[in-house]
Amino acid sequence: MMGLRLNQGISLEQIFQVYGDQGLGNLWTAIAPHIAQKWVMVERAAVPNSHNTETQNIKKLEATDRIRLSDPEGFLMSNVVIVDAFNALETLGKSEEAMQYEA
């Protein structure tokens, strides 16, 4: 999650591998207000260089998405965004696939 502080942001693939669809759903719920405030940008793998969430009409996050902070507003509010994202995932257990991978 700390990778959000980097310009390229983070891929949601690892979050999906660890927390599954529920993790992506919880993360979406947590960051949707920040997307609306244009602090967080969502980039779809199927649409290179896409980050205009208004035209994409995004309703949920996908494992192939990347999220990043906008510049400068998102970076200024990074602590708020990151805390909300961590809190969204904190209550979840790891997915069965992640637990099998660790074994």
Residue frames as a rotation matrix with the C-alpha (Angstrom) as fourth column:
MET 1
0.567 0.824 0.000 0.00
0.824 -0.567 0.000 0.00
0.000 0.000 -1.000 0.00
MET 2
0.306 -0.522 -0.796 2.92
0.261 -0.758 0.598 2.32
-0.916 -0.391 -0.095 0.62
GLY 3
-0.572 -0.494 0.655 3.61
0.725 0.069 0.685 2.12
-0.384 0.867 0.318 -3.12
LEU 4
0.512 0.802 0.308 0.81
0.859 -0.487 -0.158 4.65
0.023 0.346 -0.938 -3.50
ARG 5
0.599 -0.345 -0.722 3.41
0.111 -0.858 0.502 7.25
-0.793 -0.381 -0.476 -2.56
LEU 6
-0.572 -0.786 0.234 5.21
0.316 0.052 0.947 6.49
-0.757 0.616 0.219 -5.84
ASN 7
-0.524 0.340 -0.781 4.20
-0.703 -0.690 0.171 8.15
-0.481 0.639 0.601 -9.12
GLN 8
-0.716 0.219 -0.663 3.25
-0.443 0.591 0.674 4.81
0.539 0.776 -0.326 -10.74
GLY 9
0.148 0.825 0.546 1.07
-0.980 0.049 0.191 3.80
0.131 -0.563 0.816 -7.79
ILE 10
-0.620 -0.310 0.721 0.30
-0.511 0.857 -0.070 0.14
-0.596 -0.412 -0.689 -7.18
SER 11
-0.583 0.435 -0.686 -1.09
-0.441 0.540 0.717 -2.80
0.682 0.721 -0.122 -9.10
LEU 12
0.048 0.702 0.711 -4.12
-0.998 0.067 0.001 -4.40
-0.047 -0.709 0.703 -7.48
GLU 13
0.242 0.002 -0.970 -3.05
-0.444 0.889 -0.108 -7.89
0.863 0.457 0.216 -8.55
GLN 14
-0.714 -0.580 -0.392 -1.30
0.073 0.495 -0.866 -8.66
0.696 -0.647 -0.311 -5.27
ILE 15
-0.696 0.560 0.450 -4.21
-0.688 -0.340 -0.641 -7.31
-0.206 -0.756 0.622 -3.22
PHE 16
0.319 0.825 -0.467 -6.50
-0.910 0.404 0.092 -9.59
0.265 0.396 0.879 -5.21
GLN 17
-0.066 -0.425 -0.903 -4.19
-0.180 0.895 -0.408 -12.59
0.981 0.136 -0.136 -4.66
VAL 18
-0.928 -0.363 -0.088 -4.12
0.033 0.156 -0.987 -12.03
0.372 -0.919 -0.132 -0.91
TYR 19
-0.782 0.623 0.009 -7.66
-0.245 -0.293 -0.924 -10.80
-0.573 -0.725 0.381 -0.19
GLY 20
-0.610 0.540 0.580 -9.69
0.748 0.633 0.198 -11.90
-0.260 0.555 -0.790 -3.21
ASP 21
-0.320 0.599 0.734 -12.76
0.577 -0.491 0.652 -10.17
0.751 0.632 -0.189 -4.60
GLN 22
0.643 0.589 -0.489 -13.84
0.734 -0.294 0.612 -9.09
0.216 -0.753 -0.622 -1.13
GLY 23
-0.080 -0.772 -0.630 -10.57
0.756 -0.459 0.467 -7.20
-0.650 -0.439 0.621 -0.69
LEU 24
-0.838 -0.183 0.515 -11.08
0.517 -0.571 0.638 -5.34
0.177 0.800 0.573 -3.95
GLY 25
0.102 0.966 0.239 -14.66
0.618 -0.250 0.745 -4.57
0.779 0.072 -0.622 -2.92
ASN 26
0.577 0.058 -0.815 -13.61
0.784 -0.322 0.532 -3.25
-0.231 -0.945 -0.231 0.48
LEU 27
-0.503 -0.832 -0.233 -10.83
0.675 -0.546 0.496 -1.22
-0.540 0.092 0.837 -1.08
TRP 28
-0.563 0.384 0.732 -13.28
0.581 -0.446 0.681 0.23
0.588 0.808 0.028 -3.61
THR 29
0.529 0.822 -0.209 -15.64
0.705 -0.289 0.647 1.28
0.472 -0.490 -0.733 -0.83
ALA 30
0.346 -0.476 -0.809 -12.76
0.748 -0.380 0.544 2.95
-0.566 -0.793 0.225 1.01
ILE 31
-0.616 -0.755 -0.225 -11.25
0.460 -0.577 0.675 4.85
-0.639 0.312 0.703 -1.91
ALA 32
-0.125 0.641 0.757 -14.35
0.972 -0.075 0.224 5.69
0.200 0.764 -0.613 -3.97
PRO 33
0.819 0.422 -0.388 -14.79
0.505 -0.851 0.140 9.02
-0.271 -0.311 -0.911 -2.11
HIS 34
0.085 -0.882 -0.463 -11.13
0.060 -0.459 0.886 9.82
-0.995 -0.103 0.014 -2.82
ILE 35
-0.589 -0.168 0.790 -11.64
0.762 0.209 0.613 9.02
-0.268 0.963 0.004 -6.49
ALA 36
0.426 0.846 0.319 -14.61
0.890 -0.455 0.018 11.41
0.160 0.276 -0.948 -6.51
GLN 37
0.807 -0.187 -0.561 -12.39
0.129 -0.870 0.475 14.08
-0.577 -0.456 -0.678 -4.95
LYS 38
0.883 -0.469 -0.014 -9.77
-0.031 -0.027 -0.999 13.31
0.468 0.883 -0.039 -7.63
TRP 39
0.408 -0.766 0.497 -7.13
-0.857 -0.133 0.499 12.34
-0.316 -0.629 -0.710 -5.07
VAL 40
-0.297 -0.420 0.857 -6.91
-0.115 0.907 0.405 8.78
-0.948 0.022 -0.318 -6.46
MET 41
0.030 0.222 -0.975 -6.74
-0.990 -0.128 -0.060 7.81
-0.138 0.967 0.216 -10.12
VAL 42
0.273 0.115 0.955 -7.66
-0.091 0.992 -0.093 4.36
-0.958 -0.061 0.281 -11.47
GLU 43
-0.236 -0.399 -0.886 -5.86
-0.944 -0.122 0.306 3.06
-0.230 0.909 -0.348 -14.53
ARG 44
0.689 0.557 0.463 -7.43
-0.381 0.823 -0.422 0.16
-0.616 0.114 0.779 -16.38
ALA 45
-0.303 -0.845 0.441 -5.06
-0.034 0.472 0.881 -2.35
-0.952 0.252 -0.172 -17.97
ALA 46
0.005 0.401 0.916 -7.34
0.881 0.431 -0.194 -2.65
-0.473 0.808 -0.351 -20.98
VAL 47
0.845 0.282 0.455 -7.17
0.461 -0.816 -0.350 1.11
0.273 0.506 -0.819 -21.53
PRO 48
-0.068 -0.968 -0.240 -3.49
0.993 -0.042 -0.110 2.22
0.096 -0.246 0.964 -21.47
ASN 49
-0.900 -0.402 0.170 -2.83
0.368 -0.908 -0.198 5.69
0.234 -0.116 0.965 -20.06
SER 50
0.017 0.963 0.269 -6.40
0.221 -0.266 0.938 5.88
0.975 0.044 -0.217 -18.83
HIS 51
-0.757 -0.201 -0.621 -7.03
0.634 -0.001 -0.773 7.69
0.155 -0.980 0.128 -15.59
ASN 52
-0.773 0.582 0.252 -10.13
-0.565 -0.813 0.143 9.76
0.288 -0.032 0.957 -16.18
THR 53
-0.921 0.384 0.057 -12.57
0.290 0.778 -0.557 7.96
-0.258 -0.497 -0.828 -13.91
GLU 54
-0.279 0.872 -0.401 -15.51
-0.421 -0.487 -0.766 10.11
-0.863 -0.045 0.503 -15.03
THR 55
-0.014 0.263 -0.965 -15.39
-0.999 0.030 0.022 8.81
0.035 0.964 0.262 -18.60
GLN 56
-0.813 -0.320 -0.486 -14.66
-0.329 0.942 -0.070 5.24
0.480 0.103 -0.871 -17.51
ASN 57
0.183 0.935 0.303 -17.71
-0.824 -0.022 0.567 5.18
0.537 -0.354 0.766 -15.21
ILE 58
-0.639 -0.553 -0.534 -15.91
-0.176 0.781 -0.599 2.77
0.749 -0.289 -0.597 -12.89
LYS 59
0.440 0.859 0.263 -18.22
-0.602 0.065 0.795 0.83
0.666 -0.509 0.546 -10.57
LYS 60
0.944 -0.218 0.248 -15.67
-0.069 0.605 0.794 -1.54
-0.323 -0.766 0.556 -9.02
LEU 61
0.125 -0.974 -0.188 -11.97
-0.924 -0.183 0.334 -2.30
-0.360 0.132 -0.923 -8.99
GLU 62
0.952 0.069 -0.299 -10.47
-0.203 0.871 -0.448 -5.15
0.229 0.487 0.843 -10.99
ALA 63
0.691 -0.717 0.095 -7.33
0.366 0.459 0.810 -7.15
-0.624 -0.524 0.579 -10.25
THR 64
0.108 -0.663 0.741 -5.71
0.994 0.046 -0.103 -5.79
0.034 0.747 0.664 -13.41
ASP 65
0.825 0.252 0.506 -6.19
0.270 -0.962 0.040 -2.14
0.496 0.103 -0.862 -12.36
ARG 66
-0.452 -0.852 -0.264 -3.55
0.792 -0.248 -0.558 0.18
0.409 -0.462 0.787 -10.99
ILE 67
0.801 0.598 -0.029 -4.33
0.550 -0.717 0.428 2.96
0.235 -0.359 -0.903 -8.54
ARG 68
-0.396 -0.918 0.014 -2.20
0.853 -0.373 -0.364 6.01
0.340 -0.132 0.931 -7.96
LEU 69
0.092 0.354 -0.931 -2.41
0.698 -0.690 -0.193 9.35
-0.710 -0.632 -0.310 -6.25
SER 70
0.692 0.168 0.702 -3.10
0.644 -0.583 -0.495 12.47
0.326 0.795 -0.512 -8.27
ASP 71
-0.380 -0.863 -0.334 -0.55
0.910 -0.413 0.031 15.26
-0.164 -0.292 0.942 -8.35
PRO 72
-0.643 -0.735 0.216 -0.55
-0.265 -0.051 -0.963 17.43
0.719 -0.676 -0.162 -6.29
GLU 73
0.061 0.756 0.651 -3.83
-0.895 -0.248 0.371 16.94
0.442 -0.605 0.662 -4.38
GLY 74
0.808 0.294 -0.511 -3.59
-0.143 0.939 0.313 13.18
0.572 -0.180 0.800 -3.93
PHE 75
-0.069 -0.917 -0.393 -0.02
0.511 0.306 -0.803 13.35
0.857 -0.256 0.447 -2.71
LEU 76
-0.594 -0.097 0.799 -0.97
-0.477 -0.757 -0.447 16.04
0.648 -0.647 0.403 -0.21
MET 77
0.229 0.793 0.564 -3.76
-0.970 0.139 0.199 13.81
0.079 -0.593 0.802 1.11
SER 78
-0.143 -0.350 -0.926 -1.79
-0.483 0.841 -0.243 10.56
0.864 0.412 -0.289 0.87
ASN 79
-0.954 -0.237 0.184 -1.94
-0.269 0.403 -0.875 9.76
0.133 -0.884 -0.448 4.58
VAL 80
-0.243 0.948 0.207 -5.75
-0.777 -0.062 -0.626 9.92
-0.580 -0.313 0.752 4.58
VAL 81
0.385 0.383 -0.840 -6.00
-0.873 0.447 -0.197 7.70
0.300 0.809 0.506 1.49
ILE 82
-0.398 -0.649 -0.649 -3.48
-0.386 0.760 -0.523 5.13
0.832 0.042 -0.553 2.73
VAL 83
-0.887 0.136 0.442 -5.04
-0.409 0.214 -0.887 4.88
-0.215 -0.967 -0.134 6.20
ASP 84
0.105 0.993 -0.049 -8.47
-0.875 0.070 -0.478 4.34
-0.472 0.093 0.877 4.65
ALA 85
0.281 -0.064 -0.958 -7.08
-0.726 0.639 -0.256 1.66
0.628 0.767 0.133 2.33
PHE 86
-0.769 -0.602 -0.216 -5.31
-0.288 0.628 -0.723 -0.17
0.571 -0.494 -0.656 5.18
ASN 87
-0.652 0.587 0.480 -8.44
-0.581 0.020 -0.813 -0.01
-0.487 -0.809 0.328 7.34
ALA 88
0.291 0.800 -0.524 -10.52
-0.955 0.209 -0.210 -1.48
-0.058 0.562 0.825 4.51
LEU 89
0.193 -0.311 -0.930 -8.25
-0.441 0.820 -0.366 -4.52
0.877 0.481 0.021 4.30
GLU 90
-0.620 -0.561 0.549 -7.44
-0.700 0.079 -0.710 -4.91
0.355 -0.824 -0.441 7.98
THR 91
-0.074 0.703 0.707 -10.65
-0.865 0.308 -0.396 -6.73
-0.496 -0.641 0.586 8.87
LEU 92
0.723 0.360 -0.590 -10.26
-0.656 0.625 -0.423 -9.34
0.217 0.692 0.688 6.11
GLY 93
0.377 -0.605 0.701 -8.50
-0.128 0.716 0.687 -12.65
-0.917 -0.348 0.193 6.40
LYS 94
-0.563 -0.633 -0.531 -6.27
-0.670 -0.026 0.742 -13.86
-0.483 0.774 -0.410 3.65
SER 95
0.410 0.701 -0.584 -7.88
-0.909 0.370 -0.194 -15.76
0.080 0.610 0.788 0.78
GLU 96
0.794 -0.052 0.605 -7.54
-0.128 0.959 0.251 -19.53
-0.594 -0.277 0.755 0.62
GLU 97
0.839 -0.502 0.210 -5.22
0.362 0.226 -0.904 -19.21
0.407 0.835 0.372 -2.39
ALA 98
0.357 -0.727 0.587 -2.86
-0.589 -0.663 -0.463 -16.91
0.725 -0.180 -0.664 -0.46
MET 99
0.439 -0.159 0.884 -2.76
-0.822 0.326 0.467 -19.29
-0.362 -0.932 0.013 2.50
GLN 100
0.903 -0.117 0.413 -1.97
0.232 0.942 -0.242 -22.23
-0.361 0.315 0.878 0.21
TYR 101
0.689 -0.672 0.271 0.81
0.073 -0.308 -0.949 -20.21
0.721 0.674 -0.163 -1.42
GLU 102
0.281 -0.570 0.772 2.39
-0.879 -0.476 -0.031 -19.51
0.385 -0.670 -0.635 1.99
ALA 103
0.773 0.128 0.622 2.27
-0.482 0.756 0.442 -23.17
-0.414 -0.641 0.646 3.04
